[in-house]
Amino acid sequence: MMALNFETAKHKKMLMERTKNCTIKLGDVSGLYPKHSIVWVTVGKKYEPKHKLYNAIIDKVRVKTMATLTSEDLEHQDPGINTREDLVADFERMHQRHVTLEDTVTVIYFSEVHDDMQG
């Protein structure tokens, strides 16, 4: 099974509160996350143990540039980010490298999968 892993405490909090249902990854990783795939949503730093939060289905995958991200993409990625420039700055902090509005990104929307009809 594939995983969508999130490393920051901020993302973990949003995932646990169910306010995050999209992730934006640098580069074209669309081939790794086909639409309708089931993934584990996990949290944990690189090279450290991960914690599974829930299963999810990949609803939509789009390859874009940072400059063409929509306000919907930004809000579903992180409700606290209002502009593409804010996201670029956030990515530069997370990835510790220069990021521009021309960089290619993959936008992955996902929905939690419940084990029963009660969820």
Backbone as JSON Lines, residues from 0, in Angstrom:
{"i":0,"aa":"M","n":[0.84,-1.18,0.0],"ca":[0.0,0.0,0.0],"c":[0.88,1.24,0.0]}
{"i":1,"aa":"M","n":[0.41,2.28,-0.65],"ca":[1.14,3.55,-0.71],"c":[0.78,4.42,0.49]}
{"i":2,"aa":"A","n":[1.61,5.42,0.73],"ca":[1.34,6.35,1.83],"c":[1.5,7.78,1.35]}
{"i":3,"aa":"L","n":[0.69,8.65,1.91],"ca":[0.9,10.09,1.85],"c":[1.43,10.46,3.22]}
{"i":4,"aa":"N","n":[2.7,10.81,3.3],"ca":[3.3,11.1,4.6],"c":[3.46,12.61,4.78]}
{"i":5,"aa":"F","n":[3.23,13.06,5.99],"ca":[3.34,14.46,6.34],"c":[4.3,14.57,7.51]}
{"i":6,"aa":"E","n":[5.27,15.5,7.41],"ca":[6.34,15.57,8.39],"c":[6.17,16.65,9.45]}
{"i":7,"aa":"T","n":[5.38,17.68,9.18],"ca":[5.33,18.79,10.13],"c":[4.2,18.62,11.14]}
{"i":8,"aa":"A","n":[4.43,19.18,12.32],"ca":[3.41,19.14,13.38],"c":[2.16,19.89,12.93]}
{"i":9,"aa":"K","n":[2.34,20.96,12.16],"ca":[1.21,21.74,11.66],"c":[0.31,20.87,10.78]}
{"i":10,"aa":"H","n":[0.91,20.09,9.88],"ca":[0.13,19.22,9.01],"c":[-0.53,18.1,9.8]}
{"i":11,"aa":"K","n":[0.17,17.56,10.78],"ca":[-0.42,16.51,11.63],"c":[-1.68,17.02,12.31]}
{"i":12,"aa":"K","n":[-1.62,18.23,12.85],"ca":[-2.77,18.82,13.53],"c":[-3.94,18.98,12.56]}
{"i":13,"aa":"M","n":[-3.67,19.52,11.37],"ca":[-4.73,19.71,10.38],"c":[-5.34,18.38,9.94]}
{"i":14,"aa":"L","n":[-4.51,17.37,9.76],"ca":[-5.01,16.05,9.37],"c":[-5.88,15.44,10.47]}
{"i":15,"aa":"M","n":[-5.45,15.58,11.71],"ca":[-6.22,15.02,12.82],"c":[-7.55,15.77,13.0]}
{"i":16,"aa":"E","n":[-7.55,17.06,12.69],"ca":[-8.78,17.86,12.77],"c":[-9.63,17.74,11.5]}
{"i":17,"aa":"R","n":[-9.08,17.03,10.49],"ca":[-9.76,16.83,9.2],"c":[-9.99,18.15,8.45]}
{"i":18,"aa":"T","n":[-9.07,19.11,8.61],"ca":[-9.15,20.37,7.88],"c":[-8.22,20.39,6.66]}
{"i":19,"aa":"K","n":[-7.5,19.31,6.46],"ca":[-6.58,19.19,5.33],"c":[-7.0,17.97,4.52]}
{"i":20,"aa":"N","n":[-7.34,18.19,3.24],"ca":[-7.69,17.06,2.37],"c":[-7.02,17.19,1.01]}
{"i":21,"aa":"C","n":[-5.9,17.9,1.01],"ca":[-5.12,18.09,-0.22],"c":[-3.67,18.24,0.19]}
{"i":22,"aa":"T","n":[-2.8,17.76,-0.66],"ca":[-1.38,18.0,-0.45],"c":[-0.78,18.45,-1.77]}
{"i":23,"aa":"I","n":[0.16,19.35,-1.67],"ca":[0.87,19.84,-2.85],"c":[2.32,19.39,-2.69]}
{"i":24,"aa":"K","n":[2.78,18.62,-3.66],"ca":[4.14,18.08,-3.65],"c":[4.96,18.76,-4.73]}
{"i":25,"aa":"L","n":[6.21,19.06,-4.43],"ca":[7.1,19.63,-5.45],"c":[7.39,18.6,-6.52]}
{"i":26,"aa":"G","n":[7.39,19.03,-7.77],"ca":[7.7,18.15,-8.9],"c":[6.46,17.42,-9.38]}
{"i":27,"aa":"D","n":[6.65,16.65,-10.44],"ca":[5.57,15.84,-11.0],"c":[5.66,14.44,-10.4]}
{"i":28,"aa":"V","n":[4.83,14.19,-9.4],"ca":[4.77,12.87,-8.77],"c":[3.43,12.2,-9.06]}
{"i":29,"aa":"S","n":[2.77,12.66,-10.12],"ca":[1.44,12.15,-10.45],"c":[1.45,10.64,-10.71]}
{"i":30,"aa":"G","n":[2.53,10.12,-11.24],"ca":[2.62,8.69,-11.5],"c":[2.66,7.84,-10.24]}
{"i":31,"aa":"L","n":[3.02,8.44,-9.12],"ca":[3.08,7.71,-7.86],"c":[1.74,7.61,-7.16]}
{"i":32,"aa":"Y","n":[0.8,8.49,-7.51],"ca":[-0.48,8.57,-6.82],"c":[-1.65,8.58,-7.81]}
{"i":33,"aa":"P","n":[-1.95,7.44,-8.43],"ca":[-3.05,7.4,-9.41],"c":[-4.41,7.67,-8.75]}
{"i":34,"aa":"K","n":[-5.28,8.33,-9.49],"ca":[-6.64,8.59,-9.03],"c":[-7.3,7.27,-8.64]}
{"i":35,"aa":"H","n":[-8.08,7.29,-7.58],"ca":[-8.83,6.15,-7.03],"c":[-7.95,5.18,-6.24]}
{"i":36,"aa":"S","n":[-6.65,5.48,-6.07],"ca":[-5.79,4.62,-5.25],"c":[-6.14,4.8,-3.78]}
{"i":37,"aa":"I","n":[-5.98,3.74,-3.01],"ca":[-6.13,3.81,-1.56],"c":[-4.73,3.97,-0.96]}
{"i":38,"aa":"V","n":[-4.6,4.93,-0.06],"ca":[-3.31,5.21,0.58],"c":[-3.48,5.29,2.08]}
{"i":39,"aa":"W","n":[-2.39,5.12,2.79],"ca":[-2.35,5.41,4.21],"c":[-1.98,6.88,4.34]}
{"i":40,"aa":"V","n":[-2.65,7.6,5.19],"ca":[-2.23,8.96,5.55],"c":[-1.43,8.8,6.83]}
{"i":41,"aa":"T","n":[-0.15,9.15,6.74],"ca":[0.78,8.94,7.86],"c":[1.48,10.24,8.23]}
{"i":42,"aa":"V","n":[2.02,10.27,9.44],"ca":[2.82,11.39,9.89],"c":[4.12,10.85,10.48]}
{"i":43,"aa":"G","n":[5.18,11.62,10.27],"ca":[6.48,11.22,10.8],"c":[7.6,11.82,9.99]}
{"i":44,"aa":"K","n":[8.67,12.11,10.64],"ca":[9.83,12.69,9.96],"c":[10.53,11.65,9.08]}
{"i":45,"aa":"K","n":[11.22,12.16,8.08],"ca":[11.96,11.3,7.18],"c":[12.96,10.45,7.96]}
{"i":46,"aa":"Y","n":[13.03,9.17,7.62],"ca":[13.95,8.2,8.23],"c":[13.61,7.86,9.68]}
{"i":47,"aa":"E","n":[12.4,8.22,10.11],"ca":[11.95,7.88,11.46],"c":[10.65,7.1,11.36]}
{"i":48,"aa":"P","n":[10.23,6.44,12.45],"ca":[8.96,5.7,12.41],"c":[7.79,6.63,12.04]}
{"i":49,"aa":"K","n":[6.82,6.07,11.34],"ca":[5.62,6.8,10.92],"c":[4.42,6.3,11.73]}
{"i":50,"aa":"H","n":[3.41,7.15,11.83],"ca":[2.18,6.81,12.51],"c":[1.03,6.94,11.53]}
{"i":51,"aa":"K","n":[0.27,5.87,11.37],"ca":[-0.87,5.87,10.45],"c":[-2.05,6.58,11.12]}
{"i":52,"aa":"L","n":[-2.62,7.57,10.44],"ca":[-3.79,8.26,10.95],"c":[-5.08,7.63,10.42]}
{"i":53,"aa":"Y","n":[-5.12,7.39,9.11],"ca":[-6.31,6.8,8.49],"c":[-6.02,6.41,7.05]}
{"i":54,"aa":"N","n":[-6.94,5.65,6.46],"ca":[-6.86,5.35,5.04],"c":[-7.6,6.43,4.27]}
{"i":55,"aa":"A","n":[-7.15,6.67,3.04],"ca":[-7.79,7.67,2.19],"c":[-7.78,7.18,0.75]}
{"i":56,"aa":"I","n":[-8.67,7.77,-0.04],"ca":[-8.71,7.5,-1.47],"c":[-8.25,8.76,-2.19]}
{"i":57,"aa":"I","n":[-7.47,8.58,-3.24],"ca":[-7.02,9.71,-4.05],"c":[-8.18,10.1,-4.97]}
{"i":58,"aa":"D","n":[-8.69,11.32,-4.79],"ca":[-9.83,11.78,-5.57],"c":[-9.44,12.47,-6.87]}
{"i":59,"aa":"K","n":[-8.36,13.25,-6.81],"ca":[-7.99,14.05,-7.98],"c":[-6.5,14.33,-7.91]}
{"i":60,"aa":"V","n":[-5.82,14.27,-9.05],"ca":[-4.39,14.55,-9.13],"c":[-4.17,15.5,-10.32]}
{"i":61,"aa":"R","n":[-3.54,16.63,-10.07],"ca":[-3.29,17.62,-11.12],"c":[-1.84,18.07,-11.05]}
{"i":62,"aa":"V","n":[-1.18,18.17,-12.2],"ca":[0.17,18.73,-12.28],"c":[0.02,20.17,-12.77]}
{"i":63,"aa":"K","n":[0.63,21.09,-12.03],"ca":[0.51,22.52,-12.32],"c":[1.86,23.18,-12.02]}
{"i":64,"aa":"T","n":[1.89,24.49,-12.19],"ca":[3.0,25.27,-11.64],"c":[2.48,25.97,-10.39]}
{"i":65,"aa":"M","n":[3.38,26.41,-9.55],"ca":[2.98,27.16,-8.36],"c":[2.1,28.35,-8.75]}
{"i":66,"aa":"A","n":[2.43,28.98,-9.88],"ca":[1.7,30.18,-10.31],"c":[0.25,29.89,-10.69]}
{"i":67,"aa":"T","n":[-0.07,28.64,-11.03],"ca":[-1.44,28.33,-11.47],"c":[-2.28,27.65,-10.39]}
{"i":68,"aa":"L","n":[-1.76,27.57,-9.17],"ca":[-2.55,27.03,-8.07],"c":[-3.75,27.93,-7.81]}
{"i":69,"aa":"T","n":[-4.89,27.32,-7.53],"ca":[-6.11,28.09,-7.26],"c":[-6.25,28.37,-5.77]}
{"i":70,"aa":"S","n":[-7.15,29.28,-5.45],"ca":[-7.42,29.56,-4.03],"c":[-7.97,28.3,-3.34]}
{"i":71,"aa":"E","n":[-8.72,27.47,-4.09],"ca":[-9.23,26.21,-3.54],"c":[-8.06,25.28,-3.19]}
{"i":72,"aa":"D","n":[-7.07,25.17,-4.11],"ca":[-5.89,24.35,-3.84],"c":[-5.21,24.8,-2.56]}
{"i":73,"aa":"L","n":[-5.01,26.12,-2.43],"ca":[-4.31,26.66,-1.26],"c":[-5.08,26.39,0.02]}
{"i":74,"aa":"E","n":[-6.39,26.62,0.0],"ca":[-7.19,26.43,1.21],"c":[-7.24,24.98,1.65]}
{"i":75,"aa":"H","n":[-7.34,24.06,0.7],"ca":[-7.41,22.64,1.07],"c":[-6.03,22.1,1.48]}
{"i":76,"aa":"Q","n":[-4.97,22.71,1.0],"ca":[-3.61,22.36,1.42],"c":[-3.35,22.84,2.84]}
{"i":77,"aa":"D","n":[-3.73,24.09,3.11],"ca":[-3.49,24.69,4.43],"c":[-4.38,25.93,4.55]}
{"i":78,"aa":"P","n":[-5.43,25.86,5.37],"ca":[-6.33,27.01,5.5],"c":[-5.64,28.29,5.96]}
{"i":79,"aa":"G","n":[-4.46,28.19,6.51],"ca":[-3.72,29.37,6.96],"c":[-2.9,30.04,5.87]}
{"i":80,"aa":"I","n":[-2.85,29.44,4.7],"ca":[-2.07,30.02,3.59],"c":[-3.04,30.66,2.61]}
{"i":81,"aa":"N","n":[-2.84,31.95,2.35],"ca":[-3.78,32.7,1.52],"c":[-3.28,33.02,0.12]}
{"i":82,"aa":"T","n":[-1.97,33.0,-0.07],"ca":[-1.42,33.37,-1.39],"c":[-0.4,32.32,-1.84]}
{"i":83,"aa":"R","n":[-0.16,32.32,-3.13],"ca":[0.86,31.42,-3.69],"c":[2.23,31.77,-3.1]}
{"i":84,"aa":"E","n":[2.46,33.06,-2.9],"ca":[3.75,33.5,-2.34],"c":[3.93,32.97,-0.91]}
{"i":85,"aa":"D","n":[2.84,32.93,-0.15],"ca":[2.91,32.35,1.2],"c":[3.28,30.87,1.13]}
{"i":86,"aa":"L","n":[2.7,30.17,0.14],"ca":[3.0,28.74,-0.02],"c":[4.45,28.54,-0.44]}
{"i":87,"aa":"V","n":[4.94,29.39,-1.34],"ca":[6.35,29.31,-1.75],"c":[7.25,29.47,-0.53]}
{"i":88,"aa":"A","n":[6.96,30.46,0.3],"ca":[7.78,30.68,1.51],"c":[7.69,29.48,2.45]}
{"i":89,"aa":"D","n":[6.5,28.91,2.59],"ca":[6.32,27.72,3.44],"c":[7.13,26.55,2.89]}
{"i":90,"aa":"F","n":[7.09,26.35,1.58],"ca":[7.85,25.27,0.96],"c":[9.35,25.48,1.12]}
{"i":91,"aa":"E","n":[9.8,26.73,1.0],"ca":[11.23,27.0,1.17],"c":[11.69,26.64,2.58]}
{"i":92,"aa":"R","n":[10.84,26.93,3.58],"ca":[11.18,26.55,4.96],"c":[11.21,25.04,5.11]}
{"i":93,"aa":"M","n":[10.2,24.36,4.57],"ca":[10.1,22.9,4.74],"c":[11.2,22.16,3.99]}
{"i":94,"aa":"H","n":[11.46,22.58,2.74],"ca":[12.39,21.84,1.88],"c":[13.8,22.4,1.9]}
{"i":95,"aa":"Q","n":[13.98,23.53,2.56],"ca":[15.28,24.18,2.69],"c":[15.98,24.34,1.34]}
{"i":96,"aa":"R","n":[15.19,24.85,0.38],"ca":[15.75,25.16,-0.94],"c":[14.91,26.24,-1.58]}
{"i":97,"aa":"H","n":[15.44,26.87,-2.61],"ca":[14.74,27.94,-3.32],"c":[13.58,27.36,-4.12]}
{"i":98,"aa":"V","n":[12.42,27.97,-4.01],"ca":[11.21,27.56,-4.73],"c":[10.66,28.81,-5.43]}
{"i":99,"aa":"T","n":[10.19,28.65,-6.67],"ca":[9.64,29.78,-7.41],"c":[8.22,29.48,-7.87]}
{"i":100,"aa":"L","n":[7.54,30.5,-8.36],"ca":[6.19,30.33,-8.9],"c":[6.2,29.51,-10.19]}
{"i":101,"aa":"E","n":[7.36,29.34,-10.81],"ca":[7.46,28.54,-12.04],"c":[7.69,27.06,-11.75]}
{"i":102,"aa":"D","n":[7.96,26.71,-10.5],"ca":[8.2,25.3,-10.15],"c":[6.95,24.46,-10.4]}
{"i":103,"aa":"T","n":[7.18,23.25,-10.89],"ca":[6.1,22.29,-11.1],"c":[5.72,21.67,-9.77]}
{"i":104,"aa":"V","n":[4.42,21.5,-9.58],"ca":[3.91,20.85,-8.37],"c":[2.82,19.86,-8.76]}
{"i":105,"aa":"T","n":[2.58,18.9,-7.89],"ca":[1.47,17.97,-8.06],"c":[0.49,18.21,-6.93]}
{"i":106,"aa":"V","n":[-0.76,18.44,-7.3],"ca":[-1.83,18.7,-6.34],"c":[-2.64,17.42,-6.2]}
{"i":107,"aa":"I","n":[-2.69,16.9,-4.99],"ca":[-3.36,15.62,-4.72],"c":[-4.48,15.85,-3.71]}
{"i":108,"aa":"Y","n":[-5.71,15.65,-4.16],"ca":[-6.88,15.72,-3.27],"c":[-7.2,14.31,-2.8]}
{"i":109,"aa":"F","n":[-7.55,14.17,-1.53],"ca":[-7.85,12.86,-0.97],"c":[-9.01,12.95,0.0]}
{"i":110,"aa":"S","n":[-9.69,11.82,0.21],"ca":[-10.81,11.73,1.15],"c":[-10.6,10.54,2.06]}
{"i":111,"aa":"E","n":[-10.91,10.73,3.32],"ca":[-10.8,9.65,4.29],"c":[-11.75,8.52,3.92]}
{"i":112,"aa":"V","n":[-11.28,7.29,4.12],"ca":[-12.11,6.1,3.9],"c":[-12.48,5.54,5.26]}
{"i":113,"aa":"H","n":[-13.77,5.38,5.5],"ca":[-14.25,4.82,6.77],"c":[-14.48,3.33,6.59]}
{"i":114,"aa":"D","n":[-14.3,2.58,7.66],"ca":[-14.46,1.12,7.61],"c":[-15.92,0.7,7.63]}
{"i":115,"aa":"D","n":[-16.81,1.61,8.01],"ca":[-18.22,1.24,8.09],"c":[-19.07,2.44,7.7]}
{"i":116,"aa":"M","n":[-20.35,2.32,7.77],"ca":[-21.26,3.39,7.41],"c":[-21.5,4.38,8.54]}
{"i":117,"aa":"Q","n":[-20.82,4.23,9.66],"ca":[-21.03,5.09,10.82],"c":[-20.2,6.36,10.75]}
{"i":118,"aa":"G","n":[-19.06,6.36,9.97],"ca":[-18.12,7.44,9.99],"c":[-18.55,8.66,9.31]}
